[in-house]
Amino acid sequence: MSSPRPSGLRASRIVRPATAGVGAPAVALFLSLAFLSLVFLSLVFLSLVFLSLVFLSLECPIPESILP
């Protein structure tokens, strides 16, 4: 009865790192891409806020062609 247990442990030890080795780079790539996209979107949002504040601080009149 002691012989099936080590073989089962060996099989589980072989299978687990293989699945982890295949899935880990994909998860790391996905997380890095998600983080970079969040950084990019936050930079775009902050630049839009900055440009709107600059536009409002200029106090330039709104052209009548924009108004309905």
Chimera marker file (.cmm) of the C-alpha trace (Angstrom):
<marker_set name="trace">
<marker id="1" x="0.000" y="0.000" z="0.000" r="1" g="1" b="0" radius="0.5"/>
<marker id="2" x="2.930" y="2.294" z="0.458" r="1" g="1" b="0" radius="0.5"/>
<marker id="3" x="3.950" y="2.060" z="-3.216" r="1" g="1" b="0" radius="0.5"/>
<marker id="4" x="0.854" y="3.806" z="-4.761" r="1" g="1" b="0" radius="0.5"/>
<marker id="5" x="1.219" y="6.839" z="-2.521" r="1" g="1" b="0" radius="0.5"/>
<marker id="6" x="4.698" y="7.898" z="-3.693" r="1" g="1" b="0" radius="0.5"/>
<marker id="7" x="3.717" y="7.325" z="-7.320" r="1" g="1" b="0" radius="0.5"/>
<marker id="8" x="0.644" y="9.508" z="-6.789" r="1" g="1" b="0" radius="0.5"/>
<marker id="9" x="2.763" y="12.164" z="-5.175" r="1" g="1" b="0" radius="0.5"/>
<marker id="10" x="5.255" y="11.993" z="-7.992" r="1" g="1" b="0" radius="0.5"/>
<marker id="11" x="2.499" y="12.334" z="-10.565" r="1" g="1" b="0" radius="0.5"/>
<marker id="12" x="1.013" y="15.305" z="-8.748" r="1" g="1" b="0" radius="0.5"/>
<marker id="13" x="4.443" y="16.873" z="-8.403" r="1" g="1" b="0" radius="0.5"/>
<marker id="14" x="5.022" y="16.509" z="-12.132" r="1" g="1" b="0" radius="0.5"/>
<marker id="15" x="1.591" y="17.803" z="-13.157" r="1" g="1" b="0" radius="0.5"/>
<marker id="16" x="1.362" y="20.836" z="-10.891" r="1" g="1" b="0" radius="0.5"/>
<marker id="17" x="4.538" y="22.641" z="-11.981" r="1" g="1" b="0" radius="0.5"/>
<marker id="18" x="3.717" y="21.909" z="-15.634" r="1" g="1" b="0" radius="0.5"/>
<marker id="19" x="0.306" y="23.563" z="-15.372" r="1" g="1" b="0" radius="0.5"/>
<marker id="20" x="1.727" y="26.382" z="-13.275" r="1" g="1" b="0" radius="0.5"/>
<marker id="21" x="4.577" y="26.861" z="-15.729" r="1" g="1" b="0" radius="0.5"/>
<marker id="22" x="2.167" y="27.109" z="-18.653" r="1" g="1" b="0" radius="0.5"/>
<marker id="23" x="-0.391" y="29.350" z="-16.934" r="1" g="1" b="0" radius="0.5"/>
<marker id="24" x="1.880" y="31.667" z="-14.966" r="1" g="1" b="0" radius="0.5"/>
<marker id="25" x="3.390" y="33.598" z="-17.920" r="1" g="1" b="0" radius="0.5"/>
<marker id="26" x="-0.061" y="34.094" z="-19.437" r="1" g="1" b="0" radius="0.5"/>
<marker id="27" x="-1.433" y="35.432" z="-16.156" r="1" g="1" b="0" radius="0.5"/>
<marker id="28" x="1.601" y="37.659" z="-15.687" r="1" g="1" b="0" radius="0.5"/>
<marker id="29" x="1.247" y="38.987" z="-19.227" r="1" g="1" b="0" radius="0.5"/>
<marker id="30" x="-2.456" y="39.647" z="-18.732" r="1" g="1" b="0" radius="0.5"/>
<marker id="31" x="-1.877" y="41.458" z="-15.438" r="1" g="1" b="0" radius="0.5"/>
<marker id="32" x="0.919" y="43.570" z="-16.881" r="1" g="1" b="0" radius="0.5"/>
<marker id="33" x="-1.200" y="44.525" z="-19.895" r="1" g="1" b="0" radius="0.5"/>
<marker id="34" x="-4.137" y="45.377" z="-17.636" r="1" g="1" b="0" radius="0.5"/>
<marker id="35" x="-1.893" y="47.530" z="-15.448" r="1" g="1" b="0" radius="0.5"/>
<marker id="36" x="-0.400" y="49.315" z="-18.449" r="1" g="1" b="0" radius="0.5"/>
<marker id="37" x="-3.845" y="49.964" z="-19.902" r="1" g="1" b="0" radius="0.5"/>
<marker id="38" x="-5.012" y="51.408" z="-16.582" r="1" g="1" b="0" radius="0.5"/>
<marker id="39" x="-1.961" y="53.666" z="-16.475" r="1" g="1" b="0" radius="0.5"/>
<marker id="40" x="-2.577" y="54.780" z="-20.066" r="1" g="1" b="0" radius="0.5"/>
<marker id="41" x="-6.263" y="55.506" z="-19.436" r="1" g="1" b="0" radius="0.5"/>
<marker id="42" x="-5.461" y="57.437" z="-16.274" r="1" g="1" b="0" radius="0.5"/>
<marker id="43" x="-2.886" y="59.516" z="-18.166" r="1" g="1" b="0" radius="0.5"/>
<marker id="44" x="-5.431" y="60.257" z="-20.883" r="1" g="1" b="0" radius="0.5"/>
<marker id="45" x="-8.030" y="61.244" z="-18.281" r="1" g="1" b="0" radius="0.5"/>
<marker id="46" x="-5.586" y="63.487" z="-16.418" r="1" g="1" b="0" radius="0.5"/>
<marker id="47" x="-4.476" y="65.151" z="-19.650" r="1" g="1" b="0" radius="0.5"/>
<marker id="48" x="-8.114" y="65.838" z="-20.582" r="1" g="1" b="0" radius="0.5"/>
<marker id="49" x="-8.741" y="67.333" z="-17.139" r="1" g="1" b="0" radius="0.5"/>
<marker id="50" x="-5.596" y="69.435" z="-17.431" r="1" g="1" b="0" radius="0.5"/>
<marker id="51" x="-6.535" y="70.686" z="-20.893" r="1" g="1" b="0" radius="0.5"/>
<marker id="52" x="-10.047" y="71.537" z="-19.761" r="1" g="1" b="0" radius="0.5"/>
<marker id="53" x="-8.680" y="73.468" z="-16.785" r="1" g="1" b="0" radius="0.5"/>
<marker id="54" x="-6.287" y="75.334" z="-19.061" r="1" g="1" b="0" radius="0.5"/>
<marker id="55" x="-9.122" y="76.096" z="-21.487" r="1" g="1" b="0" radius="0.5"/>
<marker id="56" x="-11.322" y="77.377" z="-18.660" r="1" g="1" b="0" radius="0.5"/>
<marker id="57" x="-8.515" y="79.428" z="-17.138" r="1" g="1" b="0" radius="0.5"/>
<marker id="58" x="-7.978" y="81.244" z="-20.430" r="1" g="1" b="0" radius="0.5"/>
<marker id="59" x="-11.535" y="82.591" z="-20.150" r="1" g="1" b="0" radius="0.5"/>
<marker id="60" x="-11.810" y="82.781" z="-23.895" r="1" g="1" b="0" radius="0.5"/>
<marker id="61" x="-15.329" y="83.282" z="-25.204" r="1" g="1" b="0" radius="0.5"/>
<marker id="62" x="-17.034" y="80.267" z="-26.696" r="1" g="1" b="0" radius="0.5"/>
<marker id="63" x="-17.394" y="80.657" z="-30.463" r="1" g="1" b="0" radius="0.5"/>
<marker id="64" x="-20.990" y="80.961" z="-31.607" r="1" g="1" b="0" radius="0.5"/>
<marker id="65" x="-20.470" y="78.232" z="-34.190" r="1" g="1" b="0" radius="0.5"/>
<marker id="66" x="-20.176" y="75.679" z="-31.363" r="1" g="1" b="0" radius="0.5"/>
<marker id="67" x="-23.376" y="76.796" z="-29.655" r="1" g="1" b="0" radius="0.5"/>
<marker id="68" x="-26.615" y="75.342" z="-31.025" r="1" g="1" b="0" radius="0.5"/>
<link id1="1" id2="2" r="1" g="1" b="0" radius="0.2"/>
<link id1="2" id2="3" r="1" g="1" b="0" radius="0.2"/>
<link id1="3" id2="4" r="1" g="1" b="0" radius="0.2"/>
<link id1="4" id2="5" r="1" g="1" b="0" radius="0.2"/>
<link id1="5" id2="6" r="1" g="1" b="0" radius="0.2"/>
<link id1="6" id2="7" r="1" g="1" b="0" radius="0.2"/>
<link id1="7" id2="8" r="1" g="1" b="0" radius="0.2"/>
<link id1="8" id2="9" r="1" g="1" b="0" radius="0.2"/>
<link id1="9" id2="10" r="1" g="1" b="0" radius="0.2"/>
<link id1="10" id2="11" r="1" g="1" b="0" radius="0.2"/>
<link id1="11" id2="12" r="1" g="1" b="0" radius="0.2"/>
<link id1="12" id2="13" r="1" g="1" b="0" radius="0.2"/>
<link id1="13" id2="14" r="1" g="1" b="0" radius="0.2"/>
<link id1="14" id2="15" r="1" g="1" b="0" radius="0.2"/>
<link id1="15" id2="16" r="1" g="1" b="0" radius="0.2"/>
<link id1="16" id2="17" r="1" g="1" b="0" radius="0.2"/>
<link id1="17" id2="18" r="1" g="1" b="0" radius="0.2"/>
<link id1="18" id2="19" r="1" g="1" b="0" radius="0.2"/>
<link id1="19" id2="20" r="1" g="1" b="0" radius="0.2"/>
<link id1="20" id2="21" r="1" g="1" b="0" radius="0.2"/>
<link id1="21" id2="22" r="1" g="1" b="0" radius="0.2"/>
<link id1="22" id2="23" r="1" g="1" b="0" radius="0.2"/>
<link id1="23" id2="24" r="1" g="1" b="0" radius="0.2"/>
<link id1="24" id2="25" r="1" g="1" b="0" radius="0.2"/>
<link id1="25" id2="26" r="1" g="1" b="0" radius="0.2"/>
<link id1="26" id2="27" r="1" g="1" b="0" radius="0.2"/>
<link id1="27" id2="28" r="1" g="1" b="0" radius="0.2"/>
<link id1="28" id2="29" r="1" g="1" b="0" radius="0.2"/>
<link id1="29" id2="30" r="1" g="1" b="0" radius="0.2"/>
<link id1="30" id2="31" r="1" g="1" b="0" radius="0.2"/>
<link id1="31" id2="32" r="1" g="1" b="0" radius="0.2"/>
<link id1="32" id2="33" r="1" g="1" b="0" radius="0.2"/>
<link id1="33" id2="34" r="1" g="1" b="0" radius="0.2"/>
<link id1="34" id2="35" r="1" g="1" b="0" radius="0.2"/>
<link id1="35" id2="36" r="1" g="1" b="0" radius="0.2"/>
<link id1="36" id2="37" r="1" g="1" b="0" radius="0.2"/>
<link id1="37" id2="38" r="1" g="1" b="0" radius="0.2"/>
<link id1="38" id2="39" r="1" g="1" b="0" radius="0.2"/>
<link id1="39" id2="40" r="1" g="1" b="0" radius="0.2"/>
<link id1="40" id2="41" r="1" g="1" b="0" radius="0.2"/>
<link id1="41" id2="42" r="1" g="1" b="0" radius="0.2"/>
<link id1="42" id2="43" r="1" g="1" b="0" radius="0.2"/>
<link id1="43" id2="44" r="1" g="1" b="0" radius="0.2"/>
<link id1="44" id2="45" r="1" g="1" b="0" radius="0.2"/>
<link id1="45" id2="46" r="1" g="1" b="0" radius="0.2"/>
<link id1="46" id2="47" r="1" g="1" b="0" radius="0.2"/>
<link id1="47" id2="48" r="1" g="1" b="0" radius="0.2"/>
<link id1="48" id2="49" r="1" g="1" b="0" radius="0.2"/>
<link id1="49" id2="50" r="1" g="1" b="0" radius="0.2"/>
<link id1="50" id2="51" r="1" g="1" b="0" radius="0.2"/>
<link id1="51" id2="52" r="1" g="1" b="0" radius="0.2"/>
<link id1="52" id2="53" r="1" g="1" b="0" radius="0.2"/>
<link id1="53" id2="54" r="1" g="1" b="0" radius="0.2"/>
<link id1="54" id2="55" r="1" g="1" b="0" radius="0.2"/>
<link id1="55" id2="56" r="1" g="1" b="0" radius="0.2"/>
<link id1="56" id2="57" r="1" g="1" b="0" radius="0.2"/>
<link id1="57" id2="58" r="1" g="1" b="0" radius="0.2"/>
<link id1="58" id2="59" r="1" g="1" b="0" radius="0.2"/>
<link id1="59" id2="60" r="1" g="1" b="0" radius="0.2"/>
<link id1="60" id2="61" r="1" g="1" b="0" radius="0.2"/>
<link id1="61" id2="62" r="1" g="1" b="0" radius="0.2"/>
<link id1="62" id2="63" r="1" g="1" b="0" radius="0.2"/>
<link id1="63" id2="64" r="1" g="1" b="0" radius="0.2"/>
<link id1="64" id2="65" r="1" g="1" b="0" radius="0.2"/>
<link id1="65" id2="66" r="1" g="1" b="0" radius="0.2"/>
<link id1="66" id2="67" r="1" g="1" b="0" radius="0.2"/>
<link id1="67" id2="68" r="1" g="1" b="0" radius="0.2"/>
</marker_set>
